[in-house]
Amino acid sequence: MGSFQPFEKSSERNRRRKRLGKIDAPLGEKLQAVKWGEFRLGDLFEIENTLSFNSDRLVDGAEYDYITRTSLNQGILQTTGFVNEENINPAGTWSLGLLQMDFFYRNKPWYAGQFVRKIVPKITIPENAILFFQTLLNLQKPILLQVLVRHVDETFRNTKIHLPQMQDGTIDFDFMENFIRELEEERIRELQSYLVVTGLSDYTLTLSEQDALKGFDALEWREFNVTDVFNVKNTHNILSSEIAENSGGVPYLCASTENNGVSSYISYNADFLEDGNCIFIGGKTFVVSYQKDDFFSNDSHNLALYLKDCEADKSNQLYLATCIRKSLAHKYSWGNSISNAKIKGNKVMLPVRNGVPDYAAMQNFISAVQKLVIKDVVKYAEDKINATKKVVKKEVEYKTNEDKSFLSVAESVDYK
């Protein structure tokens, strides 16, 4: 098994990093070429209980996150002000929710609800390597999901992962940092191109969208029977053992919060195909999502909801999916799953105008929110690209301490 040492910014290490410069090989080839070593998670991290408490003790404020075992919103149920000192979990740790076994990095102090573990690094992890570890930790979810909760701590400590390794057996943090940096640069360039091609770089709000945001708090709301708004049907049942993963282009859905519920894209008997443009509910987990395309389903307990009396589009259905989740999530969980029979007795709160659902308000609001998010994304992309330009400019020449010669580093990508 490989050894590990705390990260230190020594002059030798900084010299070694500078020699790397810009790496021209494709990222996939780099992962194949680097040396990998095996490391035990218990040698890298400690897994600890959190001193949890119920949300009724939270106070107004945003200094701390309150973390629960949900997979939504990075596990954050809400923010809070100071509650007490003894229950605070420090920044620079990971939370592990004992439901979906999701690992989330915490960059500020946090409090915990029930069934949340704290993952504390025993090594010093450089900032740009955190995402590398985030991915590796979440790759262990299938292992942890197979054991009982009381065995999670032991299983975590004894699980072995593979990390880039130096010749001396220590973790190659330089490789991780450079890989994440270049991966981020690549994704930013792709994002910028996508925004231009799709026209999403235009984030100017229309008057209707501005009014939808300003008037949100003044909306009138009313309860509706779910079955008065939707036609509800159970999906077909296609077991994972019956499919060939990545065998086609049709989404294969399961009751997961990840990737909008899409487990794989498959080819299968068209008689089992479900119509898209609907709201999909994972029957056993109450995961609610909008599905644009036709799809296959892994379980007949899953529900597909088709809008009545209105043309269904992405905007109004994203709004409706949120309304369903907010109205019914407190009723259903793994131990009390939703069903076609149960949902017929449920009600959903919707904005109304003249006594009927106000679908125009829903569409304008979602369109406005999308533009606000896109505005932040565009700004993020621009800031990252400008930061990259500055870094590349500084890296044009390096003077090594060994031979006092200048090392020219060519810019591999044109960011202009």
N, C-alpha and C positions, 0 to 999 in steps of 0.2 A: 504494500500500500504506500502511496506517495506521502511525503511529509508536508508540513505546512509551517509557515512563519508569518508573524505579523507584517503588514505592509509598512515599509519604511521608505521615505523619500531621500535616499542616500544619493551622493553625487555620482557614484558609479551607476546606480540604477537610472538616474536621470540621463546620464551619458548614453546608456544602452537604449533608452527610449528614443532619444534624438536620432540615433543611427537608423531606426526603423523607417523614419520618414513616411512617405505615402507608399502604401503597398498596392501594387498594380494587379495582383492576381484576383480573380473573382472570389467573392466571399465564400462560396461553397467549397472552392478548392482550398482555401485557407483552413477551413474546418477539417478537411481531410489531411492536410499536410502537417498540422500542428501535432506535437506529441501530447498524448493524453495519459493522465494517471488516475488511479482509483483512490478515492477518499471516502472515509466513513463520515456520515453526517454528524454523528455524535462527537467527532473530533473537531468539527468545524463550528457546530452550533450546540446550544443547550435549549431544550424544550422545557418550558415551565408553565405551571398553572398561573392563571391570572386571578387576582382578587376581584371577582365579578360582583356586580350589583344590578338591580333592576332600574329601568329607565325612569321610574318615578322619582328618583333621587337627583336627576339632572337639573341644572339651573341654566338661566340665560347666559349666552356667551359663545364664543367661537374659538377659544384658546385650545380646546382639546376636542378630539374626535371620540365619539362613543361607538365602539365596535361590537357588532354581533356576528353570529355565525352565518348571516346571509351572504350570498354571492353578489348581490346587487350593490352598486355604488361603492365598489371597493370595500365592502363590508361595513361601511359607515351608515349607521342608522340616523344619527344626527350629531350636531356639535353641542358643546356644553362649556360653561365656565368652570372655575375651580370648584371641585366637590370636596376632596380631601387629599392629603399627601400620600397616605399609605396605599391607595388604590391606583396611583398613576403608573402607567407603563412608559418607559422612556422612548424617545425617538431613536431611530437607527436600529429598530427591531422589526420583525415580521409578526403579523397576527396569523393564526391558523384557525379557521372556523370548522368545528367538528360536525359539519353537515355535508357540504360538498368537498371538504378538505382543500379549501382555497387558501393560498399563501398571498398576503398583501404586505408590501413594505410600508412602514410607518415613518414618515419624515418629520412628524411632530409628536409630542407626548399624547397618550391616549388612555381612555378608560375602556373597560371590557364588560360586556354582558355575559350571560352564561354560555358554557361550552365553547370557550375561546382559549386557545393556547398562545403563549408568547415564545417566539423563536429569537434567541439572543446569540449574536455572533461571538465566537471565541477568538476570531481573527479580526484584524482591521481591514475592512473592504473598501477600496477606493470608490469614489462616487460613481465613476463611469462604468464600474464593474457590477453595480447593484442590479441592473437589468439582466445581466448575464446570470446571476444567481437567482433572480426572480423566476426566470424561465426554467432553470434546472430544478428548483424546488417544486414548482407546479407540475413538472413531469413526474413527480413521485406520487401524485394523487391516486392513480390506479392501485398502487401498492397499499396506501393507507385506507382506501375505501373497502379493501377486502378484509380488514381486520375489525374486531370489536373496538369500541371507543376506549375501553380500559387497556387495550394493547397498543394504542397509537403511539404513546411516548416511547415505548421500548422498540417498536418497529421503526420509528423515525430515527432513533439513535443508531440502529444497526444497519440501516439502509446505506448502500454504497453508491456514490455517483462518480462520474468521470469529469475531470477538469483539465484544462490546458496545463502542462507541466514543464518546468525548466529542466535543464540537464542535471541540476543538483537535486531534483526531486521536489522542489518547492512549487507553489502555484504560480503560473505565469499570468500575473495580473496585467502586464503590459499587453499581452495578446488580447485579453478580454476588453481592456479599455479601447484599444485601437479598433477591434472588431465592432464594438457597439457604436463607436464614433462613426465609422464608415457606413455601418448599416443605417444609422440615423440619417446621414447625409444622402444616402441612396433613396431612402423612403421620402425624404423631404423633396428631392427632385421629382420623384414620381407623383407625389401629392400636388406639387405645383403644376405639373403637366395635366393632371386629372382635373384640377379646378378650372384650368383654362379651357380644356376640351369640352367639359360638361356645362360651361357657362356659370358655374357656381362661384366664380371669383367676383361676380356681381352680387353684393350683399346689401344693396340699398333697399330700405323698407318702403313699400307702397303705403299710401294713406290708409288703406284698409288694414294692413298689417300693423301700422302704428296704432290705429284705433283698437285693434284686438288686444294689444299689449296694455294700453292705457285703461281699457275697460274691463280687464279680466276680473278685478276685485268687485266690480259692480254687476257681474253676471248673475242672473237668476238661475237657481238649480232646482231640479225636481227628481224624485225617484221614478224609475220605470222598471217594470218587469223585464228581465233579460230577454225572455222569449217574445216580448212585444217589439223589441228592437232587432233581434237576431233570429234567424233560423239556426237551430243547434243540431249538430249531428256528430255521432261518434265516428272516428276515423277507422280505417282498416288496421289490421294487426299483422305486421311483418317483422318477424324476429330477426335479430342481428345475425343469427346463425344461418339464416336463409339468403342473405345478400352477399354480394362480392363488393367490398369497399372500393370506391373510386372507379366503378365499372361503367359509369355513364354520367349524364348531365342533370339528373333530376335530384333535388334535395331530399335527403332521407332524414326525417326529424325524430328527435327523441326529447324527453322532458328535461332538457338541460338549459342552464342559463347562458352557456357559452355559445358563441358563434350563431346567435339568433336561433338556437335549437338545432342547427344543421350538424348532424354527425358525419355525414359523407354525401357524395353525389353518386348515384347508382343508376343502373338499368334494371328494370323489373317488369313484371306483368302489368300492362296498362290497366287491367281491370281493377287494380288496387290503387290507382292514382286518385289523389284528392284534388279538388279544384282549389286554386290559389285565390289571391285577393280576399283574404279572410283573416280573422283573428284565431290564433292557435293557442289552446290551453293544454299544457302537460297535465294529464289527469291526476297523476300521483304526486306531483311536486308543485302544482299550481304555478308553473312558469307561463307567462302570457306574452305572446309576440305577434307581430304582424307578418304574414307570409304573402309576398307578392306573387310568387310563382306557384304552379302546380307542384305537388310534393307527394312523397310516400311517408307513412307514419309507422313507428315501431310498436305502437300499442293501441288497442281498441278502446282503452280508457281515455285516450286523448280526445279532445273536442275541437271541432272546427265551427266557428261562428260566422254566419254570412248575413250581412246587413240587409234589413228590409227597408222598403219605402224610400230609398235614397241611393244615388249612384255612389258606390263605394270606391274611394281612392286612397292612396297612401296616407295623405294628410289626415283625413277624418278618422281613418282606422287606427293610426298611431295614437290619436287623441283618445279614441274609444278604448283602446287596449289599456291605456293608463287609467282611465276611469274604472274599468273592470278590476284592474289590479288593486286600486285604492279602495274600491267598494267591497271587495270580497276576500282580499288576502288574509284578513284576520280570521276568516272562517275555516280556511283550508290549509292543510300541511300534509307531510308524509303520512302521519298517523290518522288523518281525517281527510281523505282525498275527495276531490270534487267528482261529480258524475253528471250524466245527462239528466237523471231524475232529480238530483239535488238542485241543479242550476235553474230548473223550472220554477223553483220557489224563491229564487234570489232576485234582488233588486239592485239596480245600478244608478248612481247619481250622475245626471247629465245637465249641461247648460241648456236652457230653453228660451224660446221666443214665441210668444202667442200660444203657450202651452205645449209646443212640440219641440223635439230636439233641435238645437240651433247648429246645424251642420256647417253653415257658412262661417260662424264664429270659430268652430273647431278648425276648419281648414286654414283660415287666416292666422290663427294663433300658432299652429304648427309651422306654417310657412315662415312666420316672423321668427320663431325660435330657431328654425333651421338657418336662417340668414344670420342671426346673431352668433350662432355657433360657427358658421362658416367664416364670419368676420374674424373671430378669435383664431380659427385655424389658419386663415390667410396671414394674419399678423404673426402667428407663431412661425409659419414657414418663412416669412420674410426675415424675421429676427434671426432664425437659425442660419439662413443662407448668408446674411450679413456677418454673423459671428464666424461662420466658416471662412468667409473671404479674409477676415482679419487674421485668423489662425494661419491660413495658407500663406499670407503675406509675411508673417513673422517667421515661417518655416523655410523661406526661400534660401537662406544661408545659415549654416551652423558651423561654428568653429569647434573642432574637437580638441580635447585636452591632451590627446595622445600625440598627434603629429603636427598640431598647430595649423593644419590646412583647412580650407573651407570646403564644406560639403553642400553642393547645390541640390536642392530638392525641387524637382519639377512638379508643377501643379497638374494632376492627372485628369481633372474635370474642369470644364469651362463654366463658371458660375455667372458669367456676365449675362 
